[in-house]
Amino acid sequence: MGRQARGGSPVSVGSTTTTARQDAKSAEEEEARQLRRTLGRADLKAVPETRRAVRELLRHWGDPGQSEIAELLTSELVTNALVHTDREAEITATVRPDGLRVEVRDYTGRRPEPRARPADDGTHGRGLFLVESLADAWGVSAPGPGDPGKVVWFELTGDAA
């Protein structure tokens, strides 16, 4: 039964709460589709931790092969940012209806350059080659006007589940 406001017009009780709950749920769902982390300077333990967090984010996204590629490419970008800079890094992974975008920001202006073909010996030099080979798109951009560093990103297309 509705309450009567002064003047006799009915007042709906609870509809604002329901709407607020729906908005909060939508915001939670949207927030749950994005991963943001700051990674400590030279903290290579952050690489497998970030990989696990990306796996969890992608649990209901695309096919398992896409998720594995996303984990691998994320590991490569995070490792590069932590090994080749002397500062912390930030990762943002966002699942959108049309795919996934992962951005890794560091605070060094030096732009990465993929090698034409990684050497057969050793374990270095394959990261950006893998990103270039497996991502649907990738690149390097400035984080914003006046902000130091760069953002290395990749995208994988696919359906969010």
C-alpha positions, -999 to 999 in steps of 0.1 A, spaced: 0 0 0 14 34 -10 17 63 14 -1 95 9 20 127 7 6 160 18 -21 170 -7 -32 134 -11 -9 123 -40 5 88 -37 42 84 -29 61 54 -40 81 39 -13 111 17 -21 114 24 -58 144 46 -53 161 19 -32 154 -7 -59 168 16 -85 198 24 -64 204 -14 -59 201 -20 -96 225 9 -103 249 -4 -77 247 -39 -92 253 -26 -127 283 -6 -113 297 -37 -96 293 -58 -128 310 -30 -148 338 -27 -121 342 -65 -121 350 -64 -158 381 -43 -152 414 -51 -134 436 -23 -122 468 -28 -103 500 -9 -94 530 -31 -96 561 -24 -74 594 -14 -89 613 -46 -101 587 -68 -83 589 -98 -106 566 -117 -82 539 -95 -95 541 -112 -129 524 -145 -119 501 -127 -95 489 -104 -124 486 -134 -146 463 -151 -121 442 -119 -117 438 -117 -155 428 -154 -156 401 -146 -130 389 -116 -149 386 -136 -181 369 -166 -165 337 -160 -184 352 -144 -215 359 -159 -249 372 -194 -254 400 -208 -232 426 -203 -260 419 -166 -260 422 -164 -222 456 -182 -224 468 -158 -251 457 -129 -230 476 -142 -199 507 -148 -220 507 -113 -236 499 -97 -202 529 -115 -187 552 -102 -214 541 -66 -211 543 -66 -173 577 -83 -174 590 -58 -199 578 -28 -178 594 -42 -146 627 -54 -161 634 -25 -184 624 4 -162 635 15 -127 600 25 -115 566 9 -107 541 0 -134 504 0 -137 481 -25 -154 446 -20 -166 427 -49 -182 392 -41 -195 367 -66 -209 343 -49 -233 315 -64 -253 338 -65 -284 369 -78 -267 397 -72 -243 422 -44 -239 452 -46 -217 473 -15 -210 506 -15 -191 519 19 -181 555 26 -170 573 58 -163 601 57 -189 597 75 -222 619 50 -241 597 33 -266 599 -5 -270 610 -19 -304 602 -55 -313 631 -74 -328 626 -85 -364 630 -121 -353 640 -133 -319 673 -151 -316 670 -189 -313 692 -190 -283 684 -173 -250 652 -162 -234 652 -125 -242 637 -106 -271 606 -126 -276 580 -106 -257 570 -80 -282 574 -105 -310 547 -126 -293 525 -95 -287 529 -85 -324 522 -121 -336 492 -130 -313 474 -97 -305 446 -85 -329 461 -50 -323 488 -35 -302 507 -2 -298 524 23 -276 509 56 -266 515 85 -243 496 83 -210 483 119 -213 495 155 -218 524 162 -195 524 127 -179 557 109 -180 561 75 -194 542 54 -219 514 29 -222 520 -3 -241 487 -20 -249 472 -49 -268 437 -59 -278 420 -93 -285 386 -94 -301 360 -117 -288 327 -119 -271 322 -112 -234 302 -139 -219 
